[in-house]
Amino acid sequence: MRRRLISAWISTVVSLSLVLLLVGVGTLLVINAREVGDYFKENLQINVLLKDQVTEEEALAYESKVAAIPGVRATHYISRQQGAEEMARMLGEDFLKVFESAPVPISIDVNLEAEYVSSDSLEVVKAQLAGSPLVEEVVYQTSLVDALNQNLQRISLALSLMVAVLLFISFVLIGNTVRLDLFNRRFSIYTMHLVGATRAYIRAPFVGRAALQGIFAALIAIILLVGGLFFLKDEFAQMFKIFTLDSLLITMGVMFVVGLGVATLSTFVVVNRLVGYNRDQLYAY
């Protein structure tokens, strides 16, 4: 029985830690929801392809004009040589050898302010860019813009539902662990009840152990979250600028409170029910 209790306790802590990790990720995203959305929107690029006869001087002068358009956050000039090098990396050197000259025009990558990344605003900006006689084509992924605007709220809702389901599963797992412990001690508890021990007195050690379980699970989840953020920081350096220390501390606090609350509440419910059983019910338990 003791081995089963230890195994159940460990599995409960591990499962609750993983749930709390998701709670932490969800909380971090909710706290920074607007900033995260703005990050993805501001990194969406509009590719402005210039005509073949456009010179470098004309292209640089046009880039300055583009940078002055309302809503434009940044521009990036890509020369024919840079474009050819990027194409060679994607398609291979052999692909370019069939051409006498690099079939890559001068282009300008344009990033907009977040509030301008919507279908209507993008069409207005596109018309302004395409109005220049130097421009051959203006390209951006309309489907990606629409999907980004439509799915940010859906992703948050789906994540919230997933966390709710996993919290319920953790609640059940903790309850089962407590039941095993109570089954092993049920007659001692009954004897304590007979000699006048109050429910609060009987509950206290079980709730105390559950609190430690919740705290331990929360600490593991916090370590996993901070470790994950540390390893992802180099890959998404710009995005991590929006995660402030305050938001991270709030997230840790939420994880701690949720872990402690779920563990103690589920234990309280199970113990409180068993303390009220009579002798016959305990034998049938």
C-alpha positions as CSV (number, residue, x, y, z in Angstrom):
1,M,0.0,0.0,0.0
2,R,2.8,2.4,0.9
3,R,4.4,1.8,-2.5
4,R,1.1,2.5,-4.2
5,L,0.8,5.7,-2.3
6,I,4.2,6.9,-3.2
7,S,3.7,6.0,-6.9
8,A,0.3,7.8,-6.9
9,W,1.8,10.8,-5.2
10,I,4.6,11.1,-7.7
11,S,2.3,10.7,-10.7
12,T,-0.1,13.3,-9.3
13,V,2.8,15.8,-8.8
14,V,4.1,15.2,-12.3
15,S,0.6,15.5,-13.9
16,L,-0.2,18.6,-11.9
17,S,3.2,20.2,-12.8
18,L,2.5,19.7,-16.5
19,V,-1.0,21.2,-16.1
20,L,0.5,24.2,-14.2
21,L,3.1,24.6,-16.9
22,L,0.2,25.0,-19.4
23,V,-1.5,27.4,-17.0
24,G,1.7,29.4,-16.9
25,V,2.0,29.6,-20.7
26,G,-1.6,30.5,-21.0
27,T,-1.4,33.2,-18.3
28,L,1.7,34.6,-19.9
29,L,0.0,34.8,-23.3
30,V,-3.2,36.3,-21.8
31,I,-1.3,39.0,-19.8
32,N,0.7,39.9,-23.0
33,A,-2.1,39.0,-25.5
34,R,-2.1,42.4,-27.2
35,E,1.7,42.6,-27.3
36,V,2.0,39.0,-28.7
37,G,-0.6,39.8,-31.4
38,D,1.2,43.1,-32.3
39,Y,4.5,41.2,-32.5
40,F,3.2,38.8,-35.1
41,K,1.4,41.5,-37.0
42,E,4.5,43.8,-37.1
43,N,6.6,40.9,-38.4
44,L,4.3,40.3,-41.4
45,Q,6.2,41.5,-44.5
46,I,4.9,43.2,-47.7
47,N,7.3,42.5,-50.6
48,V,7.6,45.3,-53.1
49,L,9.2,44.1,-56.3
50,L,10.7,46.8,-58.5
51,K,11.0,46.8,-62.3
52,D,14.1,45.4,-63.9
53,Q,15.3,48.7,-65.3
54,V,15.2,50.5,-61.9
55,T,18.6,51.5,-60.8
56,E,20.0,51.2,-57.2
57,E,19.8,55.0,-56.7
58,E,16.2,55.2,-57.8
59,A,15.3,52.2,-55.6
60,L,17.0,53.8,-52.5
61,A,15.2,57.0,-53.1
62,Y,11.9,55.2,-53.4
63,E,12.6,53.3,-50.2
64,S,12.9,56.6,-48.4
65,K,9.5,57.6,-49.7
66,V,8.0,54.3,-48.6
67,A,9.4,54.7,-45.1
68,A,7.5,58.0,-44.9
69,I,4.1,56.5,-45.7
70,P,1.8,56.5,-42.6
71,G,1.7,53.1,-40.9
72,V,5.0,51.9,-42.2
73,R,7.2,50.7,-39.3
74,A,10.3,49.6,-41.1
75,T,11.7,49.0,-44.6
76,H,14.5,46.7,-45.7
77,Y,16.2,47.2,-49.1
78,I,17.2,44.0,-50.9
79,S,19.7,44.5,-53.8
80,R,19.8,42.1,-56.8
81,Q,22.9,40.5,-55.4
82,Q,21.3,39.9,-52.0
83,G,18.1,38.5,-53.7
84,A,20.2,36.2,-55.9
85,E,22.1,34.9,-52.8
86,E,18.8,34.2,-51.0
87,M,17.4,32.4,-54.0
88,A,20.6,30.4,-54.3
89,R,20.3,29.3,-50.7
90,M,16.6,28.2,-51.3
91,L,16.9,26.7,-54.8
92,G,20.6,25.9,-55.1
93,E,23.4,27.3,-57.2
94,D,22.6,25.1,-60.2
95,F,19.2,26.6,-60.6
96,L,20.7,30.1,-61.2
97,K,23.4,28.9,-63.7
98,V,20.7,28.5,-66.4
99,F,20.3,32.3,-66.5
100,E,22.8,34.7,-68.1
101,S,22.0,37.2,-65.3
102,A,20.3,36.8,-62.0
103,P,16.5,36.8,-62.5
104,V,16.0,38.6,-59.2
105,P,14.7,42.2,-59.2
106,I,15.5,44.8,-56.6
107,S,12.9,44.6,-53.8
108,I,11.9,46.3,-50.6
109,D,10.4,44.5,-47.6
110,V,8.0,46.6,-45.7
111,N,6.7,46.1,-42.2
112,L,3.6,47.9,-40.9
113,E,2.5,49.1,-37.5
114,A,0.2,46.5,-35.9
115,E,-3.0,48.6,-36.2
116,Y,-2.5,48.7,-40.0
117,V,-2.3,45.0,-40.4
118,S,-5.9,44.3,-41.5
119,S,-7.4,43.5,-44.9
120,D,-8.8,47.0,-45.5
121,S,-5.7,48.9,-44.3
122,L,-3.4,46.6,-46.3
123,E,-5.3,47.3,-49.5
124,V,-4.9,51.0,-49.0
125,V,-1.1,50.6,-48.3
126,K,-0.8,48.3,-51.3
127,A,-2.5,50.9,-53.6
128,Q,0.0,53.5,-52.4
129,L,2.9,51.3,-53.0
130,A,1.7,50.0,-56.4
131,G,1.1,53.6,-57.6
132,S,4.7,54.2,-58.2
133,P,6.0,53.7,-61.8
134,L,9.0,51.9,-60.3
135,V,6.9,49.1,-58.9
136,E,6.3,45.9,-60.7
137,E,4.3,44.0,-58.1
138,V,3.3,44.2,-54.4
139,V,3.0,40.9,-52.7
140,Y,1.7,39.9,-49.2
141,Q,-0.1,36.8,-47.9
142,T,-3.7,37.8,-47.6
143,S,-4.7,34.5,-46.2
144,L,-2.0,34.8,-43.5
145,V,-3.3,38.2,-42.4
146,D,-6.9,37.0,-42.2
147,A,-5.9,33.9,-40.3
148,L,-3.8,35.9,-37.9
149,N,-6.6,38.3,-37.1
150,Q,-9.3,35.6,-36.8
151,N,-7.3,33.0,-34.9
152,L,-5.6,34.9,-32.1
153,Q,-8.8,34.8,-30.0
154,R,-9.6,31.3,-31.0
155,I,-6.1,30.1,-29.9
156,S,-6.6,31.8,-26.5
157,L,-10.0,30.2,-26.1
158,A,-8.8,26.8,-27.1
159,L,-5.8,27.1,-24.7
160,S,-8.2,28.1,-21.8
161,L,-10.5,25.1,-22.5
162,M,-7.5,22.8,-22.6
163,V,-6.2,24.1,-19.3
164,A,-9.7,23.7,-17.7
165,V,-9.9,20.1,-18.8
166,L,-6.4,19.3,-17.5
167,L,-7.2,21.0,-14.2
168,F,-10.2,18.8,-13.8
169,I,-8.1,15.7,-14.5
170,S,-5.6,16.8,-11.9
171,F,-8.4,17.4,-9.5
172,V,-9.5,13.7,-10.0
173,L,-6.0,12.4,-9.8
174,I,-5.3,14.2,-6.5
175,G,-8.7,12.9,-5.2
176,N,-7.7,9.3,-6.1
177,T,-4.3,9.7,-4.3
178,V,-6.1,11.0,-1.2
179,R,-8.6,8.1,-1.3
180,L,-5.7,5.6,-1.3
181,D,-4.2,7.3,1.7
182,L,-7.6,7.5,3.5
183,F,-8.3,3.8,2.7
184,N,-5.1,2.9,4.5
185,R,-6.1,5.1,7.5
186,R,-9.9,4.9,7.5
187,F,-10.3,3.0,10.8
188,S,-7.8,5.2,12.6
189,I,-9.8,8.2,11.4
190,Y,-13.0,6.6,12.6
191,T,-11.5,6.0,16.0
192,M,-10.4,9.6,16.2
193,H,-13.9,10.6,15.3
194,L,-15.4,8.4,18.1
195,V,-13.2,10.0,20.8
196,G,-14.3,13.5,19.8
197,A,-11.8,14.7,17.2
198,T,-13.3,17.5,15.1
199,R,-13.5,17.3,11.3
200,A,-11.0,20.2,11.1
201,Y,-8.5,18.3,13.3
202,I,-8.8,15.2,11.2
203,R,-8.6,17.1,7.9
204,A,-5.6,19.1,8.9
205,P,-2.7,16.6,8.2
206,F,-4.2,15.6,4.8
207,V,-4.8,19.1,3.7
208,G,-1.3,20.0,4.9
209,R,0.3,17.2,2.8
210,A,-1.8,18.3,-0.2
211,A,-0.6,21.9,0.2
212,L,3.0,20.6,0.1
213,Q,2.1,18.6,-3.0
214,G,0.6,21.6,-4.7
215,I,3.6,23.8,-3.8
216,F,6.1,21.2,-5.0
217,A,4.2,20.8,-8.3
218,A,4.1,24.6,-8.7
219,L,7.8,24.9,-8.2
220,I,8.5,22.2,-10.7
221,A,6.2,23.9,-13.3
222,I,7.8,27.3,-12.6
223,I,11.3,25.8,-13.2
224,L,10.1,24.2,-16.4
225,L,8.6,27.5,-17.6
226,V,11.6,29.6,-16.8
227,G,13.9,27.0,-18.4
228,G,11.8,26.8,-21.5
229,L,11.8,30.6,-21.9
230,F,15.6,30.6,-21.4
231,F,16.2,28.1,-24.2
232,L,13.7,29.8,-26.5
233,K,15.0,33.3,-25.9
234,D,17.7,33.2,-28.6
235,E,15.3,31.8,-31.2
236,F,12.6,34.5,-30.6
237,A,14.7,37.4,-29.3
238,Q,12.3,40.1,-30.5
239,M,9.3,38.4,-29.1
240,F,10.8,38.0,-25.7
241,K,11.2,41.8,-25.4
242,I,7.5,42.0,-24.7
243,F,7.7,39.6,-21.7
244,T,8.5,41.9,-18.8
245,L,9.7,40.7,-15.4
246,D,6.4,41.9,-13.9
247,S,4.3,39.7,-16.2
248,L,6.6,36.7,-15.4
249,L,6.2,37.3,-11.7
250,I,2.4,37.5,-12.0
251,T,2.4,34.3,-14.0
252,M,4.5,32.5,-11.3
253,G,2.0,33.8,-8.7
254,V,-0.9,32.4,-10.7
255,M,0.8,29.0,-11.1
256,F,1.5,28.9,-7.3
257,V,-2.0,29.8,-6.3
258,V,-3.6,27.4,-8.8
259,G,-1.4,24.5,-7.7
260,L,-2.0,25.1,-4.1
261,G,-5.7,25.7,-4.6
262,V,-6.4,22.6,-6.7
263,A,-4.4,20.3,-4.4
264,T,-6.0,21.6,-1.1
265,L,-9.5,21.9,-2.5
266,S,-9.7,18.4,-3.9
267,T,-8.2,16.9,-0.7
268,F,-10.7,18.9,1.4
269,V,-13.7,17.6,-0.5
270,V,-12.6,13.9,-0.3
271,V,-11.6,14.0,3.4
272,N,-14.7,15.9,4.4
273,R,-16.9,13.3,2.8
274,L,-15.1,10.4,4.4
275,V,-15.1,11.8,7.9
276,G,-18.8,11.7,7.9
277,Y,-19.0,8.0,7.1
278,N,-20.3,5.5,9.7
279,R,-18.7,2.2,10.5
280,D,-20.7,0.2,7.8
281,Q,-19.9,2.8,5.1
282,L,-16.2,2.5,6.0
283,Y,-16.2,-1.3,5.6
284,A,-17.9,-0.8,2.2
285,Y,-15.4,1.9,1.2
